[in-house]
Amino acid sequence: IRVTNEGMAEIREVLGDVTGHKLVFAAASPVFRYEFFGGLQETADVIPIKETTYEAFEKMMFFIYSKDIDWSGVTVPEMYDVVNLAERYIMPELMDEMTKQMENMPLANNDDLLNIAHTASEFNH
């Protein structure tokens, strides 16, 4: 799986490659299940993942593989990137985990509050 910034910037850039098992991803998400095994299944060896960050996709992959995720140091915008993936790939368990992590996230300063307000306003549009 190749994570790119396509759709987010004028210049397409490969942000990184991650390796996973189609069956594992399909078991975790109906979107991946359809993409890998549905009527229009993806047959390429490298599947581009667009409009996200490498770090967010990696965190989602760790969640799928039940790996321990270190949430310390993750910023509010980075959390929203993972939330966006949980919504896009219809992963309610990941959304529940993100809700729990965000409830426990200490807000260090006014910049954190501004980031939350700005990002939340983008989700409303």
C-alpha positions in Angstrom: 0.0 0.0 0.0 1.5 3.3 -1.0 0.4 6.4 0.9 0.5 9.6 -1.2 -0.5 13.2 -0.8 -2.5 13.1 -4.0 -5.6 15.2 -3.7 -4.0 17.3 -1.0 -1.3 19.1 -2.9 -0.5 20.2 -6.4 2.6 18.0 -6.5 2.1 14.3 -6.0 4.5 12.8 -3.5 4.9 9.3 -2.2 4.9 9.6 1.6 5.8 6.0 2.3 5.0 2.4 1.7 3.4 0.0 4.2 2.9 -3.7 3.8 -0.2 -5.5 4.9 -2.3 -8.6 4.2 -5.4 -8.0 2.1 -7.4 -10.5 4.2 -6.5 -8.7 7.5 -7.5 -5.3 6.1 -10.7 -6.8 4.6 -11.6 -8.3 8.0 -11.2 -4.9 9.6 -13.1 -2.7 7.1 -16.0 -3.2 4.7 -14.4 -0.6 2.4 -11.2 -2.6 2.1 -13.2 -5.8 1.8 -15.0 -4.4 -1.2 -11.9 -2.9 -2.7 -9.9 -6.1 -2.4 -12.7 -8.7 -3.0 -15.7 -6.9 -4.4 -17.0 -6.5 -7.9 -14.3 -4.0 -8.9 -11.5 -5.5 -6.9 -8.1 -3.9 -6.9 -5.5 -6.3 -8.5 -2.4 -4.1 -8.4 0.5 -5.0 -6.2 0.8 -1.4 -4.9 -2.5 0.3 -4.0 -2.4 4.1 -3.6 -3.9 5.6 -0.5 -4.7 9.2 -1.0 -5.6 12.3 1.1 -4.0 11.2 4.4 -0.7 11.2 6.1 1.7 8.3 6.3 1.6 8.5 10.1 -2.2 8.4 10.3 -2.3 5.4 8.0 0.4 3.7 9.9 -1.5 4.2 13.2 -4.7 2.7 11.6 -2.6 -0.2 10.3 -1.2 -0.8 13.8 -4.8 -0.7 15.2 -5.9 -3.3 12.6 -3.0 -5.6 13.5 -3.7 -5.1 17.3 -0.3 -3.5 17.9 0.3 -1.2 20.8 0.0 2.4 19.7 2.0 5.1 21.4 -0.5 8.0 21.5 1.8 10.3 23.5 3.0 13.2 21.5 0.3 12.8 18.9 -1.1 16.3 18.1 -4.8 17.2 17.7 -4.5 17.5 13.9 -2.8 14.1 13.8 -5.6 12.6 15.8 -8.1 14.1 13.3 -6.2 12.5 10.5 -6.8 9.1 12.1 -10.4 9.9 12.8 -10.8 10.8 9.1 -9.5 7.3 8.2 -11.7 5.6 10.7 -14.7 7.3 9.0 -13.5 6.7 5.5 -12.9 3.0 6.0 -16.0 2.5 8.3 -14.1 1.3 11.3 -16.3 1.9 14.4 -13.8 0.2 16.7 -11.0 2.6 15.7 -13.4 5.5 16.0 -14.2 4.4 19.6 -10.5 4.2 20.3 -10.0 7.7 18.9 -12.8 9.1 21.0 -11.2 7.5 24.1 -7.8 8.9 23.2 -9.1 12.4 22.6 -11.1 12.4 25.8 -7.9 11.7 27.7 -5.7 14.1 25.7 -4.5 17.0 27.8 -4.8 20.4 26.2 -1.5 22.1 26.8 -2.3 25.6 25.6 -4.6 27.9 23.5 -2.9 26.7 20.3 -4.4 23.2 21.0 -7.9 24.8 21.4 -7.4 26.8 18.2 -6.3 23.6 16.3 -9.4 21.8 17.6 -11.8 24.6 16.6 -10.2 25.0 13.1 -10.2 21.3 12.3 -13.7 20.8 13.6 -14.9 23.7 11.4 -13.3 21.9 8.4 -15.3 18.8 9.2 -18.6 20.8 9.0 -18.0 21.9 5.4 
